[in-house]
C-alpha cells in the first residue's frame, strides 16, 4: 500500500541500528513494513488481531526464556 497520507511510526524503543518495523493504521486494519525498506512489502493485519498480538507482547507471551 503506497499512500502518501499514511502516517508510519515505529517504537520509541527501536534500536539505533534500525532493526525495527513501522506501523500505520487504516480503517479496520494495521499495516506493517520493514523500516529499512519503506518501498518493500507491507503486511496487513485485522485491527482486532493486532490488538491481541500487542496484548500478548505486553503480557510476555513471546519472551524468550532465559534472556
Backbone torsions as a table, in degrees:
resi	resn	phi	psi	omega
1	UNK	NA	118.2	-179.1
2	UNK	-114.8	89.6	-177.5
3	UNK	-125.8	118.1	-178.4
4	UNK	-63.7	-17.8	-179.0
5	UNK	-85.6	-5.7	178.8
6	UNK	-72.6	140.9	174.7
7	UNK	-105.9	105.2	179.1
8	UNK	-87.8	139.9	178.3
9	UNK	-141.6	155.8	176.1
10	UNK	-131.5	163.7	-177.2
11	UNK	-60.2	142.4	174.3
12	UNK	-68.9	-13.1	178.4
13	UNK	-93.2	5.3	-178.5
14	UNK	-65.7	145.3	-175.7
15	UNK	-72.4	155.2	179.1
16	UNK	-62.7	-24.4	-179.6
17	UNK	-71.6	-11.7	176.1
18	UNK	82.7	18.1	179.0
19	UNK	-83.6	78.1	-176.6
20	UNK	-152.1	175.4	175.3
21	UNK	-116.4	160.9	175.0
22	UNK	-118.8	149.4	178.6
23	UNK	-125.9	151.4	174.6
24	UNK	-138.9	142.5	179.2
25	UNK	-99.8	137.0	170.8
26	UNK	-130.2	166.2	-179.4
27	UNK	-54.0	123.9	175.2
28	UNK	67.3	11.1	-179.0
29	UNK	-151.2	163.0	173.1
30	UNK	-126.6	131.5	179.4
31	UNK	-101.4	143.3	-178.2
32	UNK	-133.6	135.1	177.2
33	UNK	-141.8	162.9	176.1
34	UNK	-77.5	125.2	-177.5
35	UNK	-63.8	-23.8	179.6
36	UNK	-82.8	-10.0	-177.1
37	UNK	-137.4	68.9	-175.4
38	UNK	-60.4	-23.8	178.7
39	UNK	-96.3	4.5	-179.0
40	UNK	-82.5	-165.6	-177.2
41	UNK	-65.1	152.7	178.6
42	UNK	-123.1	128.5	175.6
43	UNK	-92.3	143.4	179.2
44	UNK	-118.7	128.7	179.1
45	UNK	-123.4	141.2	172.8
46	UNK	-59.9	139.6	-176.9
47	UNK	-55.8	-38.5	-179.6
48	UNK	-66.5	-39.0	179.0
49	UNK	-68.8	-37.2	177.9
50	UNK	-64.3	-42.1	178.1
51	UNK	-60.2	-42.4	177.2
52	UNK	-62.8	-41.2	179.7
53	UNK	-62.9	-47.7	179.8
54	UNK	-63.0	-39.2	177.2
55	UNK	-61.6	-39.9	177.4
56	UNK	-63.8	-38.9	177.0
57	UNK	-62.2	-49.1	-177.9
58	UNK	-64.1	-28.9	179.9
59	UNK	-84.3	-3.6	179.3
60	UNK	82.5	13.2	-177.0
61	UNK	-59.9	-27.7	-175.4
62	UNK	-108.9	8.5	179.5
63	UNK	-65.2	141.6	176.8
64	UNK	-83.2	133.1	179.5
65	UNK	-61.7	138.6	174.8
66	UNK	75.7	9.1	-179.7
67	UNK	-109.6	NA	NA
